[in-house]
Amino acid sequence: MSQNTFKPVRKAVFPVAGLGTRFLPATKVMPKEMLPINDRPLIQHVFEEAREAGIEEFIFVTGRYKNMLEEHFDFQPELEQTLEERGKVDMLQKVRDSEMPAGKLFLTRQPRPLGLGHAVWCAAKLVGNEPFAIMLPDDIVNYEKGCLSQMIDSYNQYGGNVVAVKDVPREETKKYGILDIGEEKGDAVSINGLVEKPNPEDAPSTLSIIGRYILQPEIFDHLAVFEKGAGNEIQLTDAMAKLLGKQEFHGLRFKGEHFDCGSRLGFIAANLAYGLKDKEIGKGVSALLEQYK
Ligand code: UTP
């Protein structure tokens, strides 16, 4: 397989300024992205996936009541000292692993939650003129090789823009961004069009985008128009649709089990799946499932 040389993906944007209304009142004060899947918050799951993929700069788009997200990645001297004194070596390692390397975290704010497209636009200056990843903490993928790593492999082959895609039941297309697809190239598929939340009868396929994107910086020109779309929000997919035909777009059928943790059911499913594969509590979770079935 020949590898082309495209500008590397060094930066990832984490939009975390949404209201998380589906989890109210849990998210009245606590950010949705701090809700835990097993032993770590959603934001840490996506941070670890980005770090594994070789991302060098982590850009958080935060908002009101979201300071806890950046603090989660701070050095905690008192906690580390206590764990050290108590000989809790494994726990200490876990805490250290959640620390952000110095000079790698960048913050910008979205003053009002006007939509995902607007949140991404808020990171324009920090991204600059290079390709970048967008990672939504709502979406987590359980697989030995992270979803973003898989996407970067695909990007290194085709360049352009890459989104992570999966098949959804036709009756559920109304919940997702759906692709109009062209040529299939192994796990990748070229994209001709994008429709945000179509009715099942209008959906051009059943392939849906999940919250992982590698985009070229020209997307910011289209986001800067601040055009409102579905749900009266500034949608990322609308700006992407404007770039189609001008730039290459691929969907990658990623490997792994995907959980939509922005919904309460997906959140519970993820906790069960990650609990079941946990060395310490897996058997206990399995016994609980028996008990409550
Ligand atoms: P969602 O579409 O899940 O929206 O955003 P939400 O507001 O967080 O949640 P609900 O639908 O009200 O329950 C997906 C990701 O995009 C961020 C969110 O924080 C989340 O990580 N987002 C969304 C923003 O940063 N700004 C926005 O204006 C909207």
Residues whose N, C-alpha, C, O or C-beta is under 5 A from the ligand:
A	BS01	UTP	P15 V16 A17 G18 L19 G20 T21 R22 F23 V61 R112 P113 L114 G115 L116 A119 L136 P137 D138 G262
